[in-house]
Amino acid sequence: MTGLPAGAGTTGGVDAHTPRVSDDMTVEVALAVMAGARVGYLTVCDGDDQSTGVVTLARLAALRGGSAYTDRIRLRDVLDGSPRSRIRSGARPGDPGEHARTPDGLALSH
């Protein structure tokens, strides 16, 4: 599986068959959903079912492999871009595999 499909992270660009999941889902459950659906990415939605971003299998697997990983990390923690989530994952803003956001720059706080 290779990164995001063309258009991922843009309004209407993600394939209609991509699983849409809630941002309160844990990383563990998201990985299980990806395995079951045989997909390399998930569209993450807020409580109003509005897309807030995309997470990739590579990003979640890297996060899970990190020394600071816990099974309580939720997808919103991965998407929010906070220093805390970057420290946990070892990612820096702009790193390859960093989540894709929608172009309108929605705030991803809860």
Secondary structure, DSSP 8 states (H G I E B T S, - for coil): --S--TTTTSTTTS-TTS-EEETTSBHHHHHHHHHHHT-SEEEEE-TTS-EEEEEEHHHHHHHHHSTT--TT-BHHHHHS--HHHHHHHT--TT-TT--B--TT------
